[in-house]
Amino acid sequence: MSSSKAEGSGPSAGPPQAGPHPPGGSTGVPGGRGAAIPKAEFDWRPLALLGAVMLLALPAVGSGSTWLTLTAAGLAMGFIIFIIASGLTLVFGLMDVLNFGHGVFIALGAFVATTVMGGLAAFADTNLLASVAAVFLAMAVAMAVAGAAGWAFERLIIRPVYGLHLKQILITMGGMIVGEELIKVVWGPLQIAMPLPEPLRGSLLVGDASIEKYRLMAAAIGALVFVALVYTLNRTKVGLLIRAGVQDREMVESLGYRIRRLFVGVFVAGSALAGLGGVMWGLYQQSVVPQIGAQVNVLIFIVIIIGGLGSTLGCFIGALMVGLLANYTGYLEPKVALFSNIGLMVAILLWRPQGLYPVTNR
């Protein structure tokens, strides 16, 4: 057994010798008082790529007014796609749950909104304020119903398969199929019209460019959702607890916080966002069908793969890219537009295999 002692320990150890300290009060020891903590630099390249896509489209389109119309339409479409995909990104990024049944909440929100707006049709057509109020009421009811359905979905379907990705894929896809059939039982299997209120139809002229009123409203709502998500996850105690629970659940629970309830709240919020996205996509398409969620599912998975699985900022940038490219290629080469999203995903993954903003703990 060694008789040596640690350096500086025991009664023979004298007091620490005074000596010069580094400027700024640092002790020179990593992690010591005054030591600078390195900060990660923000990656601007995906944003630069988004700007490059818009700038490169200008000479290809030729007309400035046509380019502005297409850009506004593409950004609005991107904001709607982001709202739809943000719920799935939230659930996967914070709960590590592959929810392939996300589409059922999209469809449920859209169909609930058709019922609400149908009952308010006479009121909504009176003036712009009334029509906006009717649309927002339909969105609120759709989010509440989709959130409640998400709560039941999490308890009955998701909870038994936490941490089992293959089983999550199979059981959530089955849940979406059952959900679609239940929607057919309530609203029928046929397509239902979902027209915009009269005051929200039409366009605003910006020079020679024409921008639809609804697209402006969709862009504003999408920007508000993005800001609210980023602020909640990064600047509030709830967001801090959720992110801490993802990293070390046992530690957070040992501090007295019920992390399971927080995760259930995350799933409910993601389902509610899907319901909101379903309303906006239905108004964008002017009609809804029971398969609307399954139709959009492929698109939202492309978006979250492009952005980086679980990244809110990546989902946002990826959705805007998808919307812009769909509109540009639809105008320039309509046949190419069918494959533009797949081509964009392949190009992004060749550049960055983990997506634009990969989540480091994935």
TISELUM-511858 format. One record per residue (C-alpha): x negated, y, z. Coordinates in pm, 1 decimal. Example, Ala and Ser with C-alpha at 12.3 -4.5 7.8 and 13.67 -1.06 7.14 Angstrom:
// TISELUM-511858
px: -1230.0	py: -450.0	pz: 780.0 .
px: -1367.0	py: -106.0	pz: 714.0 .
END
This chain:
// TISELUM-511858
px: 0.0	py: 0.0	pz: 0.0 .
px: -150.2	py: 329.7	pz: -104.1 .
px: -235.4	py: 577.4	pz: 169.5 .
px: -246.4	py: 879.6	pz: -60.8 .
px: 6.6	py: 1154.4	pz: -5.8 .
px: 176.0	py: 1380.7	pz: -249.5 .
px: -19.0	py: 1691.0	pz: -332.3 .
px: 54.6	py: 1977.8	pz: -94.2 .
px: 236.4	py: 1762.0	pz: 163.9 .
px: 152.4	py: 1682.6	pz: 525.4 .
px: 7.7	py: 1901.0	pz: 802.2 .
px: -326.3	py: 1950.3	pz: 627.2 .
px: -161.5	py: 2133.1	pz: 341.3 .
px: -221.4	py: 2504.4	pz: 366.3 .
px: 11.8	py: 2783.9	pz: 267.0 .
px: 45.2	py: 2851.3	pz: -104.0 .
px: -218.8	py: 3083.7	pz: -235.3 .
px: -106.1	py: 3417.2	pz: -366.7 .
px: -178.0	py: 3467.1	pz: -729.1 .
px: -61.4	py: 3658.8	pz: -1032.0 .
px: 284.5	py: 3585.4	pz: -1161.7 .
px: 399.8	py: 3605.2	pz: -1521.3 .
px: 572.9	py: 3928.0	pz: -1623.3 .
px: 942.8	py: 3950.2	pz: -1555.0 .
px: 932.0	py: 3764.7	pz: -1223.5 .
px: 912.1	py: 3415.4	pz: -1374.6 .
px: 734.6	py: 3156.2	pz: -1168.1 .
px: 597.7	py: 2992.3	pz: -1478.6 .
px: 764.3	py: 2664.7	pz: -1376.7 .
px: 1031.0	py: 2530.1	pz: -1614.0 .
px: 1368.7	py: 2596.9	pz: -1458.5 .
px: 1217.4	py: 2831.1	pz: -1197.7 .
px: 1365.0	py: 3164.5	pz: -1091.8 .
px: 1365.5	py: 3405.8	pz: -1380.0 .
px: 1288.0	py: 3141.7	pz: -1644.8 .
px: 1456.7	py: 3217.1	pz: -1974.5 .
px: 1715.3	py: 2966.4	pz: -2092.0 .
px: 1693.2	py: 2911.9	pz: -2467.3 .
px: 2015.3	py: 2972.8	pz: -2656.3 .
px: 2121.6	py: 2785.7	pz: -2965.4 .
px: 2131.6	py: 3003.2	pz: -3273.1 .
px: 2456.3	py: 3022.1	pz: -3466.5 .
px: 2442.0	py: 2855.5	pz: -3807.4 .
px: 2561.8	py: 3104.8	pz: -4067.8 .
px: 2504.2	py: 2882.8	pz: -4371.1 .
px: 2857.0	py: 2730.2	pz: -4386.5 .
px: 3004.1	py: 3083.5	pz: -4374.2 .
px: 2763.8	py: 3191.5	pz: -4646.4 .
px: 2876.3	py: 2892.6	pz: -4852.8 .
px: 3240.2	py: 3000.2	pz: -4811.6 .
px: 3152.1	py: 3349.8	pz: -4933.9 .
px: 2953.3	py: 3204.3	pz: -5223.9 .
px: 3253.2	py: 2998.7	pz: -5336.1 .
px: 3465.7	py: 3313.4	pz: -5353.3 .
px: 3199.4	py: 3518.8	pz: -5532.0 .
px: 3120.5	py: 3249.1	pz: -5788.0 .
px: 3489.5	py: 3219.0	pz: -5871.9 .
px: 3511.8	py: 3586.2	pz: -5972.6 .
px: 3317.8	py: 3563.0	pz: -6302.0 .
px: 3480.5	py: 3226.2	pz: -6375.2 .
px: 3832.2	py: 3370.1	pz: -6340.4 .
px: 3741.1	py: 3686.8	pz: -6528.2 .
px: 4017.4	py: 3918.4	pz: -6409.6 .
px: 3972.5	py: 4095.8	pz: -6075.4 .
px: 4345.3	py: 4110.9	pz: -6003.2 .
px: 4392.1	py: 3741.2	pz: -6084.7 .
px: 4093.7	py: 3655.1	pz: -5865.7 .
px: 4240.4	py: 3854.5	pz: -5574.6 .
px: 4576.8	py: 3681.1	pz: -5615.2 .
px: 4414.5	py: 3336.5	pz: -5622.7 .
px: 4187.2	py: 3418.7	pz: -5327.9 .
px: 4474.5	py: 3543.0	pz: -5112.3 .
px: 4681.1	py: 3235.9	pz: -5202.5 .
px: 4387.7	py: 3003.7	pz: -5131.8 .
px: 4310.2	py: 3160.2	pz: -4794.8 .
px: 4676.3	py: 3142.3	pz: -4692.5 .
px: 4690.1	py: 2777.1	pz: -4795.4 .
px: 4369.2	py: 2717.6	pz: -4599.7 .
px: 4516.5	py: 2876.6	pz: -4286.3 .
px: 4821.3	py: 2649.5	pz: -4309.7 .
px: 4601.5	py: 2342.8	pz: -4355.4 .
px: 4393.6	py: 2450.6	pz: -4056.0 .
px: 4701.8	py: 2471.5	pz: -3833.9 .
px: 4804.4	py: 2120.3	pz: -3942.1 .
px: 4453.4	py: 1978.3	pz: -3896.2 .
px: 4367.9	py: 2165.7	pz: -3575.8 .
px: 4587.7	py: 1940.4	pz: -3363.5 .
px: 4411.4	py: 1628.9	pz: -3490.5 .
px: 4070.6	py: 1793.4	pz: -3447.9 .
px: 4160.4	py: 1888.7	pz: -3091.7 .
px: 4270.6	py: 1536.6	pz: -3000.5 .
px: 3971.2	py: 1366.1	pz: -3158.4 .
px: 3713.5	py: 1620.8	pz: -3046.5 .
px: 3822.3	py: 1628.4	pz: -2682.3 .
px: 3979.5	py: 1285.6	pz: -2630.0 .
px: 3793.4	py: 1069.2	pz: -2883.9 .
px: 4126.4	py: 935.1	pz: -3012.0 .
px: 4171.1	py: 847.2	pz: -3380.7 .
px: 4539.5	py: 933.4	pz: -3418.7 .
px: 4650.5	py: 821.4	pz: -3764.1 .
px: 5007.6	py: 883.3	pz: -3649.7 .
px: 4950.4	py: 1260.4	pz: -3652.9 .
px: 5171.4	py: 1289.7	pz: -3960.4 .
px: 5487.8	py: 1195.2	pz: -3773.0 .
px: 5463.7	py: 1515.6	pz: -3565.3 .
px: 5418.9	py: 1717.2	pz: -3884.4 .
px: 5732.5	py: 1565.2	pz: -4033.9 .
px: 5930.1	py: 1596.3	pz: -3711.0 .
px: 5844.8	py: 1966.4	pz: -3677.8 .
px: 5945.1	py: 2031.2	pz: -4038.7 .
px: 6281.8	py: 1856.7	pz: -4008.3 .
px: 6365.9	py: 2018.5	pz: -3675.1 .
px: 6295.8	py: 2355.8	pz: -3838.2 .
px: 6535.7	py: 2279.2	pz: -4124.6 .
px: 6814.4	py: 2226.6	pz: -3870.4 .
px: 6732.6	py: 2544.2	pz: -3675.9 .
px: 6695.5	py: 2761.9	pz: -3985.5 .
px: 7009.1	py: 2614.9	pz: -4137.9 .
px: 7206.3	py: 2730.2	pz: -3834.1 .
px: 7047.4	py: 3077.1	pz: -3850.1 .
px: 7070.2	py: 3123.1	pz: -4228.0 .
px: 7334.8	py: 3395.6	pz: -4217.1 .
px: 7148.8	py: 3588.8	pz: -3946.2 .
px: 6805.8	py: 3544.1	pz: -4106.9 .
px: 6913.1	py: 3693.9	pz: -4441.0 .
px: 7020.8	py: 4028.0	pz: -4294.1 .
px: 6682.1	py: 4204.6	pz: -4272.3 .
px: 6307.9	py: 4142.1	pz: -4246.6 .
px: 6297.6	py: 4154.6	pz: -3866.5 .
px: 6582.9	py: 3905.1	pz: -3835.4 .
px: 6423.4	py: 3666.0	pz: -4084.7 .
px: 6088.0	py: 3677.0	pz: -3904.5 .
px: 6266.1	py: 3616.8	pz: -3572.2 .
px: 6452.5	py: 3318.4	pz: -3720.3 .
px: 6131.4	py: 3166.0	pz: -3857.3 .
px: 5951.6	py: 3213.4	pz: -3525.4 .
px: 6243.4	py: 3059.1	pz: -3334.0 .
px: 6234.9	py: 2758.1	pz: -3568.4 .
px: 5858.6	py: 2728.4	pz: -3510.2 .
px: 5900.1	py: 2746.2	pz: -3132.3 .
px: 6171.4	py: 2476.6	pz: -3126.6 .
px: 5970.1	py: 2256.6	pz: -3364.1 .
px: 5659.2	py: 2288.0	pz: -3144.3 .
px: 5859.7	py: 2201.8	pz: -2831.8 .
px: 6016.3	py: 1891.8	pz: -2990.0 .
px: 5687.5	py: 1775.8	pz: -3146.1 .
px: 5508.0	py: 1831.7	pz: -2814.8 .
px: 5767.9	py: 1624.4	pz: -2628.9 .
px: 5736.3	py: 1348.5	pz: -2888.5 .
px: 5357.5	py: 1366.1	pz: -2848.2 .
px: 5392.0	py: 1319.6	pz: -2472.8 .
px: 5597.3	py: 1001.9	pz: -2525.8 .
px: 5359.3	py: 886.0	pz: -2801.8 .
px: 5058.9	py: 922.8	pz: -2570.4 .
px: 5219.6	py: 734.6	pz: -2283.3 .
px: 5363.3	py: 446.9	pz: -2486.2 .
px: 5114.1	py: 401.4	pz: -2771.5 .
px: 4783.5	py: 580.1	pz: -2709.0 .
px: 4724.4	py: 513.8	pz: -2338.6 .
px: 4678.2	py: 134.4	pz: -2365.6 .
px: 4409.8	py: 172.5	pz: -2637.5 .
px: 4181.7	py: 447.6	pz: -2503.3 .
px: 3824.6	py: 377.1	pz: -2613.2 .
px: 3931.5	py: 113.6	pz: -2870.2 .
px: 3904.2	py: 287.2	pz: -3208.1 .
px: 4010.6	py: -1.4	pz: -3429.7 .
px: 4322.1	py: -64.5	pz: -3222.6 .
px: 4392.5	py: 310.2	pz: -3219.9 .
px: 4394.4	py: 319.7	pz: -3600.3 .
px: 4627.4	py: 20.9	pz: -3630.5 .
px: 4872.4	py: 112.6	pz: -3356.8 .
px: 4898.9	py: 481.1	pz: -3449.9 .
px: 4961.5	py: 398.2	pz: -3815.0 .
px: 5238.0	py: 165.9	pz: -3699.8 .
px: 5374.5	py: 444.0	pz: -3480.3 .
px: 5386.0	py: 679.7	pz: -3779.7 .
px: 5579.0	py: 425.5	pz: -3987.6 .
px: 5833.7	py: 378.1	pz: -3707.8 .
px: 5856.2	py: 755.8	pz: -3661.2 .
px: 5929.4	py: 810.6	pz: -4030.8 .
px: 6209.2	py: 555.2	pz: -4018.2 .
px: 6360.9	py: 726.2	pz: -3713.8 .
px: 6350.5	py: 1058.0	pz: -3900.9 .
px: 6539.0	py: 892.9	pz: -4188.4 .
px: 6801.5	py: 771.0	pz: -3941.8 .
px: 6861.8	py: 1125.9	pz: -3812.8 .
px: 6817.5	py: 1341.6	pz: -4125.6 .
px: 6851.4	py: 1086.4	pz: -4404.4 .
px: 6596.4	py: 957.3	pz: -4658.0 .
px: 6644.7	py: 1231.7	pz: -4917.5 .
px: 6459.7	py: 1555.6	pz: -4972.8 .
px: 6598.1	py: 1855.6	pz: -4784.8 .
px: 6559.3	py: 2211.6	pz: -4911.1 .
px: 6378.8	py: 2452.7	pz: -4679.4 .
px: 6403.1	py: 2792.8	pz: -4848.3 .
px: 6251.5	py: 3108.6	pz: -4709.7 .
px: 6493.0	py: 3373.5	pz: -4580.5 .
px: 6563.7	py: 3630.4	pz: -4851.2 .
px: 6364.5	py: 3918.5	pz: -4692.2 .
px: 6049.4	py: 3700.3	pz: -4679.0 .
px: 6062.3	py: 3615.8	pz: -5047.4 .
px: 5883.1	py: 3812.9	pz: -5309.9 .
px: 5537.8	py: 3967.2	pz: -5323.3 .
px: 5346.1	py: 4279.4	pz: -5235.5 .
px: 5142.9	py: 4452.6	pz: -5506.2 .
px: 4781.6	py: 4542.8	pz: -5429.6 .
px: 4675.2	py: 4718.2	pz: -5746.8 .
px: 4755.0	py: 4465.1	pz: -6016.7 .
px: 4733.0	py: 4169.7	pz: -5776.7 .
px: 5045.7	py: 4003.6	pz: -5639.5 .
px: 5036.3	py: 3860.2	pz: -5284.9 .
px: 5337.3	py: 3674.6	pz: -5146.1 .
px: 5482.5	py: 3800.0	pz: -4818.7 .
px: 5499.8	py: 3453.0	pz: -4667.8 .
px: 5132.2	py: 3388.0	pz: -4741.6 .
px: 5038.4	py: 3701.4	pz: -4548.4 .
px: 5244.5	py: 3584.2	pz: -4252.2 .
px: 5089.4	py: 3235.9	pz: -4273.4 .
px: 4737.4	py: 3383.5	pz: -4274.5 .
px: 4817.7	py: 3594.8	pz: -3967.4 .
px: 4957.3	py: 3296.1	pz: -3776.1 .
px: 4661.6	py: 3078.0	pz: -3874.6 .
px: 4410.4	py: 3340.6	pz: -3760.2 .
px: 4597.8	py: 3375.9	pz: -3429.5 .
px: 4590.6	py: 2998.7	pz: -3371.4 .
px: 4216.2	py: 2985.5	pz: -3444.9 .
px: 4135.2	py: 3269.5	pz: -3204.9 .
px: 4356.4	py: 3119.1	pz: -2933.1 .
px: 4190.8	py: 2777.9	pz: -2964.9 .
px: 3836.2	py: 2912.3	pz: -2959.3 .
px: 3909.6	py: 3140.5	pz: -2663.9 .
px: 4084.4	py: 2867.5	pz: -2464.2 .
px: 3811.5	py: 2609.5	pz: -2517.0 .
px: 3518.2	py: 2842.9	pz: -2455.5 .
px: 3638.9	py: 3117.9	pz: -2222.1 .
px: 3889.0	py: 2964.5	pz: -1982.4 .
px: 3865.7	py: 2731.0	pz: -1684.6 .
px: 4097.9	py: 2481.3	pz: -1851.4 .
px: 3870.9	py: 2462.6	pz: -2154.7 .
px: 3565.8	py: 2423.0	pz: -1932.4 .
px: 3728.1	py: 2137.5	pz: -1737.9 .
px: 3835.0	py: 1961.5	pz: -2056.2 .
px: 3488.5	py: 1983.2	pz: -2210.8 .
px: 3329.5	py: 1874.0	pz: -1882.4 .
px: 3571.3	py: 1581.7	pz: -1862.7 .
px: 3465.8	py: 1468.3	pz: -2208.8 .
px: 3099.5	py: 1467.8	pz: -2101.5 .
px: 3137.0	py: 1313.0	pz: -1753.2 .
px: 3489.2	py: 1220.3	pz: -1656.6 .
px: 3396.3	py: 1054.0	pz: -1326.5 .
px: 3212.7	py: 1363.3	pz: -1203.6 .
px: 3504.0	py: 1594.4	pz: -1282.0 .
px: 3749.3	py: 1360.3	pz: -1109.5 .
px: 3521.7	py: 1340.8	pz: -804.4 .
px: 3557.3	py: 1718.7	pz: -773.3 .
px: 3932.5	py: 1678.8	pz: -732.9 .
px: 4055.2	py: 1755.0	pz: -1084.6 .
px: 4304.1	py: 1523.3	pz: -1252.2 .
px: 4139.8	py: 1486.7	pz: -1588.1 .
px: 4404.8	py: 1245.1	pz: -1716.8 .
px: 4668.1	py: 1517.0	pz: -1689.2 .
px: 4442.3	py: 1754.9	pz: -1878.5 .
px: 4397.0	py: 1499.8	pz: -2155.6 .
px: 4771.9	py: 1446.0	pz: -2176.7 .
px: 4809.4	py: 1823.7	pz: -2207.4 .
px: 4554.8	py: 1822.9	pz: -2491.6 .
px: 4752.1	py: 1556.5	pz: -2677.2 .
px: 5079.0	py: 1745.6	pz: -2627.6 .
px: 4914.9	py: 2066.7	pz: -2753.0 .
px: 4777.2	py: 1884.2	pz: -3057.9 .
px: 5122.2	py: 1741.9	pz: -3134.8 .
px: 5282.5	py: 2084.9	pz: -3096.2 .
px: 5029.9	py: 2234.7	pz: -3339.7 .
px: 5115.2	py: 1957.1	pz: -3584.4 .
px: 5482.2	py: 2051.9	pz: -3552.2 .
px: 5397.7	py: 2416.0	pz: -3619.6 .
px: 5193.4	py: 2314.1	pz: -3922.8 .
px: 5483.0	py: 2102.8	pz: -4048.5 .
px: 5715.9	py: 2404.1	pz: -4039.1 .
px: 5467.4	py: 2620.4	pz: -4228.2 .
px: 5390.9	py: 2351.6	pz: -4485.7 .
px: 5762.9	py: 2291.6	pz: -4540.1 .
px: 5821.5	py: 2664.0	pz: -4598.6 .
px: 5518.8	py: 2665.2	pz: -4829.3 .
px: 5663.2	py: 2374.8	pz: -5032.7 .
px: 6024.7	py: 2502.3	pz: -4999.1 .
px: 6138.3	py: 2146.8	pz: -4919.2 .
px: 6067.9	py: 1855.4	pz: -4684.0 .
px: 6079.5	py: 1476.0	pz: -4713.9 .
px: 6032.8	py: 1211.5	pz: -4443.1 .
px: 5693.3	py: 1122.8	pz: -4595.5 .
px: 5561.3	py: 1479.7	pz: -4569.1 .
px: 5331.1	py: 1383.8	pz: -4282.2 .
px: 5179.8	py: 1086.9	pz: -4465.1 .
px: 5130.0	py: 1303.5	pz: -4775.9 .
px: 4936.5	py: 1564.8	pz: -4579.3 .
px: 4742.1	py: 1311.5	pz: -4368.7 .
px: 4483.0	py: 1247.5	pz: -4641.0 .
px: 4424.1	py: 1620.1	pz: -4682.7 .
px: 4372.9	py: 1688.5	pz: -4312.5 .
px: 4131.8	py: 1398.6	pz: -4273.9 .
px: 3928.8	py: 1541.0	pz: -4562.9 .
px: 3922.8	py: 1875.8	pz: -4382.6 .
px: 3803.1	py: 1740.4	pz: -4048.6 .
px: 3538.5	py: 1524.9	pz: -4218.4 .
px: 3410.3	py: 1828.8	pz: -4409.1 .
px: 3406.0	py: 2041.9	pz: -4094.5 .
px: 3246.9	py: 1782.2	pz: -3867.4 .
px: 3452.9	py: 1540.5	pz: -3661.0 .
px: 3591.1	py: 1723.8	pz: -3359.6 .
px: 3465.7	py: 2073.7	pz: -3452.6 .
px: 3728.0	py: 2350.2	pz: -3440.0 .
px: 3510.5	py: 2600.1	pz: -3628.1 .
px: 3416.0	py: 2337.2	pz: -3883.8 .
px: 3782.6	py: 2248.2	pz: -3933.1 .
px: 3860.3	py: 2616.2	pz: -3989.0 .
px: 3586.8	py: 2669.2	pz: -4249.7 .
px: 3663.9	py: 2336.1	pz: -4417.4 .
px: 4035.3	py: 2418.5	pz: -4446.2 .
px: 3961.4	py: 2756.6	pz: -4606.3 .
px: 3723.2	py: 2592.5	pz: -4855.3 .
px: 3982.8	py: 2330.8	pz: -4947.8 .
px: 4253.3	py: 2594.4	pz: -4997.0 .
px: 4032.6	py: 2821.5	pz: -5207.3 .
px: 3895.9	py: 2543.4	pz: -5426.5 .
px: 4244.3	py: 2401.8	pz: -5486.8 .
px: 4369.5	py: 2737.8	pz: -5612.2 .
px: 4062.5	py: 2822.2	pz: -5822.1 .
px: 4046.2	py: 2484.1	pz: -5991.4 .
px: 4424.9	py: 2475.2	pz: -6032.6 .
px: 4401.1	py: 2795.1	pz: -6235.6 .
px: 4083.3	py: 2713.7	pz: -6429.8 .
px: 4115.3	py: 2335.6	pz: -6478.5 .
px: 4449.6	py: 2196.4	pz: -6356.4 .
px: 4343.4	py: 1834.9	pz: -6412.6 .
px: 4031.2	py: 1882.5	pz: -6199.3 .
px: 4240.1	py: 2024.2	pz: -5913.5 .
px: 4366.2	py: 1674.4	pz: -5830.9 .
px: 4011.5	py: 1567.1	pz: -5740.8 .
px: 3868.5	py: 1896.1	pz: -5614.1 .
px: 3910.5	py: 1808.7	pz: -5245.5 .
px: 3733.8	py: 1472.3	pz: -5282.3 .
px: 3456.3	py: 1635.7	pz: -5483.7 .
px: 3411.5	py: 1904.6	pz: -5219.0 .
px: 3392.8	py: 1643.9	pz: -4941.8 .
px: 3131.2	py: 1442.1	pz: -5130.5 .
px: 2921.0	py: 1753.0	pz: -5198.9 .
px: 2934.4	py: 1867.4	pz: -4835.5 .
px: 2844.2	py: 1522.8	pz: -4702.3 .
px: 2549.9	py: 1496.5	pz: -4940.2 .
px: 2427.5	py: 1827.6	pz: -4797.4 .
px: 2522.6	py: 1760.7	pz: -4435.8 .
px: 2618.2	py: 1398.9	pz: -4365.6 .
px: 2777.7	py: 1493.4	pz: -4029.1 .
px: 2981.0	py: 1785.1	pz: -4166.2 .
px: 2941.6	py: 2162.0	pz: -4157.8 .
px: 2937.5	py: 2195.0	pz: -3778.4 .
px: 2869.8	py: 1849.3	pz: -3632.1 .
px: 2959.4	py: 1790.3	pz: -3269.0 .
px: 2635.1	py: 1696.1	pz: -3094.3 .
px: 2780.3	py: 1429.9	pz: -2863.8 .
px: 2938.4	py: 1229.2	pz: -3148.1 .
END
